[in-house]
Amino acid sequence: MRVFPYRPPRAVKDIARTLAQHGRTAFVVGGSLRDHLLGLDAGSDIDMASDASPEEILKLFRRVVPTGIKHGTVTILTPGMSVEMTTFRAEKSYKDGRHPEAVEFLGDIHSDLARRDFTMNAMAFNPLTGDFIDPFDGRGDIARRLIRSVGDPCERFSEDGLRSMRAVRFAAQLGFVIEQATLECIPKTIETFKKVSMERLRDELGKILLSDRPSWGFSLLEQTGLLDILLPELLAGRACGQKGDHRFDVLDHLYYSVDAAPKNLVLRLAALFHDIGKPQAKTESGQGEISFHRHELLSASMATKIMKRLKYPNDTINEVAHLVRHHMFNYTEEWSDAAVRRFVAAVGRENLESLFLLRCADSAGINKTAPDPRKLDPFRHRIEQLLAQDSSLSLKDLKINGNDLAQIGIPRGPVMGRILSELLETVLDDPEQNDRESLLSIAAGIKGKYGIGN
């Protein structure tokens, strides 16, 4: 045991002291120790392990949630933080590739650490004595910026299929490399990885996307074969060359676009998928000219299907698909005011900033440069000028509604919707037409073409 310069929150010491008064021992384990060694904030959630049973802990503490009592885990609630407490345990067979069929409660912290995934997560600290237990040199691996399995990596990954993706996720989040033997066991145990639920894979994917360097994580997913299981549609972009200033194939361009996007899940998903339809849309003329005509529509459709498979919430799916669908705009000063208004109407005022951020990331991914929002300033200023004029950009901005049209004999239903859309088009061309009397007059004049009599 070695002394470890770590000062846990007072609540952690209080928990350990209460257990000690009843003849039990408790250790801080897991991510908070790792994060401390990395100089990161461990946050308000701390993991502990003890030789006390879940039932004992339920009796000793007032506010305890039995979060995973079957596997020996409860959560102790204290002011300002929660502590997940797990009884020292060994795990039996993992038939579903994720959860142990049974656990055996132990009285030894060393045996408990031996069943953990990576050395950097297999350390323990006694908050009362200051003893630091590191049987697998996790501290050394952190200093070496190395992710290494505890024991046989193929055995660890065969127990729990999510561990292989966690290795990649940690590499992306921390900027670490995966130790060679550990890395080589990921493709060897891919059948276990296939058993993991989409929800859990989605959550790990999100953490990779929100890391400092997602491209590193995606390159590891690709190298190990995990990407072929998780997002096989992306792989069509490998070796799919592009035109113009593009330095990279479609897949690397997507990776670097994600790197350049702000740390926002919707924006980084949009960056990942914005060109995913290019390989299918690609055509080449007899003169060797490459085209990806309307690839943004195909990309939006593919992104929707992928995110549904990964069980993302509908709001997230719709936001991402909308941004992908509209990312291919080519503004010039020659655009008419009506064209600018139509663009804003199609995108939605509330989505403009996100779309511009996606476009900056897309541009940065062309040559792996820093995003430069200044290129969009002329378009941004043009839009701001038009919005300042109180332009009408959606049906709700029209000075009439369905009730007004019903009063002049237009029945509710699809026809009314089409007439309202025509009126909006008129107003986008000429905002001065957004007047109740003018719009009713226009509506009365066009309802005949829909077979509506006067």
N, C-alpha and C positions, 0 to 999 in steps of 0.2 A: 504494500500500500504506500502511496506517495501523497504528500500534501499538495493540495490543488488550490490555487488562488481564486476562489469563487465564493461570493457572498449571496446566498439565495435569499429570497424575500422572507420576511419575518413569519408569514403564514406557513411556509414550508418547514421552518424550524419548529414552529408550534405543533405541527402535525407529527413530526418526527419525535418531538419530546413527549407528546401524549402517548404515542405507541411505545416508546421506551419505558414509560411509567408502567406499562402493562406487559413488559417483558418482550416487546417486539422491536424489530429494527426496520428502518425505512431509508431508502436511498433515492436521490435524484438521479434519473436516468434519461437517456435518449437525447432528443434534439436540443434541449436547453443547454446541456453541456457542450454539445458540438457548436452551437451558435456562440456560446461564451468564448470558446477557443478561437472562433473566427472573428471575434469582435462585433458580433451582431446582437441585436436586441432579441432576447428570447421571448418577449411578449408576456402576456398574463396567463398563458396556459403552460403548466409544467407537469411533466410525467414523473411519477415516483413508482418504486417497486418495494414490496415489503414481504416479510414472512407471515404477516397477519392475513387471515382468511377474509374474504369479502363480508362474511357474516360478522366477524369481529369488528371490522371497520364500520359497518352499519350501526353497531351498538355504541361505538366509541365517539362518533361524531354526529352532530345534530342535523346537518344538512348534507345528505349523501344521495346521489342519484345512481341507481343500479344500471349503469349504461351497458355493461356487458358482463353481467354477473356470472353467466354460464362459463365464461372463459376467465373469470377471476378479476374482472375490471369494474371498478366503481369510480364515480367522480365526486370528490369532496368539494363543496362550494364554500368559499370563504369571501369576505368583503374584497371586491376588486379583482378576484382571480378564481380560477377553478383548477383543481389538481386531480389529474387522472391517476388513480392508484391501482396497480395490478399486483396480484399475489405472485411471488416467485413461481415460475412454472416451466414445465417442459411440454412440448406439443407432440401429439401423436400424428397419425397419417392424415394427409390432406387429399381426400378423394376428389373434392371439387376444384382443386388447384388454387384455393384461396383460403378456406377456413379449416382449421384442424378438426378432425372427428371428435377428439377429446383432448383434455389437458390434464396434466398431473401436477398438483401443487407441490412445491419443493420448499426447503428451508435454507437454500443456499443461493446467494446472489451470483456466484460464479457460474453455476449451472443455468441460471436465468439468462445471463448475458450470452452464454454460448448458443442460445436458440435465436438470437437476433440476426438481422439481415446483414448489416455492414459494420465494419470495425469502428467507424466514426460514431455509430449509434449504440455501440456495445461497451459503454463506459458507465461508471456509477460513482456517486459522491455522497458520503455520509455527512449531512448538514450539521450534525452534533459534534462529530470528532474531526471533521475536515479530511478524513481519509478518502483518497481517490483510487478507484479500482479500474485498471485498464489492461485486462489480460490479453488483448489482441492488438495492442499498440495502435488504438484508434487515434490517440493524440499525435503519434508519429505520422500516421497516414494523413491526418488533417494538415500537418506541417508540410508534407510532401504533396498536398492537394491531390490525393489519390482515393478513389472509391474501391474498396476491396471487401469481398465477402468474408463473413465469419465462417471459418472452416471450408468445406468443399463447396464451391460456388454452384456447381451443377445440382448438388443436393439442395442447397438453399432455394434455387430458382424452381426446382421441381416441387418443392413444398408449397410455394406460393407464387402463382404466375404473375402477380402484380409487381414482385420484387425486381424483375428485369426492367420494367418501365420506370420504377422508382430509381434504379441506378442511373438511367438516362436523365430522368428529371433532376436528380441531385447534381449530375454533371453540368446540366444547363444552368441551374440556379446558382451553383457555387463556382463555376468555371473550373471544375476538377476534370481529371481524366479517369477513365475506368481501368483498373489494373488488368493486364492482358489476360490472365487466366479467368478472371471474372467476366471480362468481355467475351471471351470465346465460348463461355457456357450459355450465353443468352440465346444464340440461334440453336444450340443443342437442346434447349428445353422449351422450344417455342410451342409445342403442343400443350404444355401447361398454361402458357400465356393465353392461348386461344380460349381457355375456359373462363377467363375473367369477365365479369359483366361489363357491358358498354358504359354503364354509369361510372364505374370506377376508372375505366380507361379514359373517359371524358374528363374526369376530374384531374387525372395526372396530365393529360394533354393541356388542360387549361393552365396548370402550373408551369409547364414548359413554355407555353405561349407568353406567359407573363414574366418569364425570367429575363435577365439582362441580355442574354444572347441566345435567343431561341434557335438560331441557325445551327449552333453547336449541338443542341438536343436533337434536332431533326436529322442532322447528318449521322448521328449515332443510331437513331431509329432506322434510318435507311441502311446503314452498314450492318446492323444486327438482324435485319429481316423483319423487325417489328412494324415498320411502316407499311410493309406489304400486307400485313394483317389489319392494321388499324386504319390506314388511309391509302388503299391500293390505287385509287384514282390519281393521286399525286405523281406516282412513279412514271406515268406516261409522259411527264414533262422532262424526264431525264434524257438528255441528248436531243431534245426537240429544240433545234436552233431557231433564232429569231432574226429580225431584220433591223436595219438602221443602226442606232447607237448601242443596241443591246450587247453587253459584254458576255452575258451568261446564257445558258439554256433556260428553259422555262422553269425548271425545278429550282435551280440555284437562285434565279430571279425572285421566286416566291419566298425562299428562305430569307434572302437579304431584305426584301420588302417588309417582312414581319419584324426583322431586327430594327428597321427604321421607323416603324409605326409606334405611336405612344403606347404606354403600358395600360391598355384598355382592352378587355376581352373581345368586344364587338369589333373594334378596329383591327386587332391582330388576327382574328378569324377572317375578316374581310381581306386583309393583306395576304393571308395564306391561300385564299380561294379565288382571288380576283381574276387570275389568268388560268385557272385549272382547266377551262374548256378549250384553251388554245390548241393542244395537240389534236383534238377532234375537229376543230374548226379550220385547221391549217390546210391551205391549198397552195399550189405552186404552178405558175404559168410556164409556157414553153420557153420563155426567156429567163426562167429561173427566179422570177419575182415571187416572193412569199406574201401570203395574205392570211389574216385571221378574222375574216369578216364576221361581225356580230358575235364574236367570241364571248362578249360580256353577258349576253343573254344565256348562252349555254353554260357559262361559268356560274351564273346565279342559280340556274336550275340544278346543276350538279351540287353546288354548295348546300342547297335546300335538302336534297336527298341525303347527303352525307350527315348533315347536322341532325336530321330526323333519326337516322340510324344511331347516332351517338346520344340521342335523347336529350338534346338541348331544349330549353324552353321555347315555346313558339315565338315569344317576343324577340328573343335573341336571333332565332332563325330568320324572322322577317326583317329585322334591322340589318343583319349581315347581307342577306340576299338583295335588299334594296340598294345598299352601297355598292355591291359588286355590279349590279345591273346598270348603274349610272356612272361608273368610274371612267368611262371612255368619252369624255367631252373634250372638244378642241376649240377653245374660245379664241377668237381674234377680235380686234377692234372693229372689224366690219360687221359683227353681229348687230342686228337691229335691236331696238329696245324690246320689241315684241318677242324676239328670239330669246333674249335674256329672261324676260318674264316667263316664257314657256319653260325654260330650263328650271327656274326656281319653282314654278308650279309643279313640275314633274318630280323634282327632288324633294321638295318640302323645305320651308325655311328652317325648320328645326333640325334638318339633316345636313345643311350646307357645311357647317364647320367640320363635321365628321368626314364628309366626302372630300373636302379639301385636304384634311390630314391624311386620308387614304391616298389621294393623288400624290402628295409629297412623298409618302413612303414608296409608292410605285415608282416614282422618278428616281428616288435614291437607290432603289434596287436594280436599276439599269446598269450602273457601274460601281455599286457598293460605295456610295458617297453619303455624306451627311444630308439629311433632309433639308431642303431650302424653301421655306414657305413664301419667300419674296417673289418667286416666279408667278404666283397666283395673285399678287397684289392688284394688278390692273383689273382683273375680273372681279375680285372682292370689292374694290372701290366702285366699280360700275354697278354691282348689285346693291351696295349700300345706298347709292344715289337713287336708284329706282325704288327701293323699299322706303326711303325717306319721303317719296311722293305718295305714299299710302296706296300703292298699287294693289289691285285685287288679284290674288294668285290662286284662289281655290273657290269651290262652290259656296263655301260658307261666307266668303267675302262679297258675294253678289247682293245687290240691293233688293232682290226678290227671292222667294223660295217656292216650294211646292204648293203651299196654300194659295199664293198669288196666281200661279198657273192654273190651279184647279178652278179658280173663280172665272177664268176666261174659257173654260170648257176643255181643258187638257186633263185627261184621266191620269190618275196615279199609276205608276208602274214603269216598265222599261222605256216607253216612249217619253214620258216626262223626264226620265233621267237623261235621255239623249238630247232632248231640247235644252235642258239645263247645261249640258256639256257644250252645246253649240253657243249658248249665251256666254259661257266662260271664255270660249275661244274668241268671241267678238270683243270681250273686255280685255283680253290679253293683247289683242291687236290695237285696241283704242280704249284706254281706261276711262276716257270721258263718257263712254257709252254706259258706264255703270251707274245708271239712274233708273229709278223704278219705272217711270213712264216710258222711257226709251226701251228698256228691256221688255216690258209688256207689249209694246208695239212690235218689236222684232219677233217676239214669240208668237204673236197673233199672225204675223206675216208668214212664218215658216211652218205653222202647225198643219197647213193643208197638205204639205208634202208627206206627212205621216198619216194621211187619210182621216184627219180630224176636221169635221165641218164647222162652219161658223155658227 
